[in-house]
Amino acid sequence: MIDHLGIAVSDFERAKKFYQQALAPLGYAVVMEGGAEHGHTPA
């Protein structure tokens, strides 16, 4: 299990949509957002 991972992106909204779609089949979902950092964890 990966606890934390940071990825720098130039278009946050586009990257967020991509990772939400890519990680959903693995059971991951957004659980918090705020400031410059955002988190995902298994649902």
Sequence and secondary structure as in RCSB ss.txt:
>XXXX:A:sequence
MIDHLGIAVSDFERAKKFYQQALAPLGYAVVMEGGAEHGHTPA
>XXXX:A:secstr
         S HHHHHHHHHHHHGGGTEEEEEEETTEEEEEE 
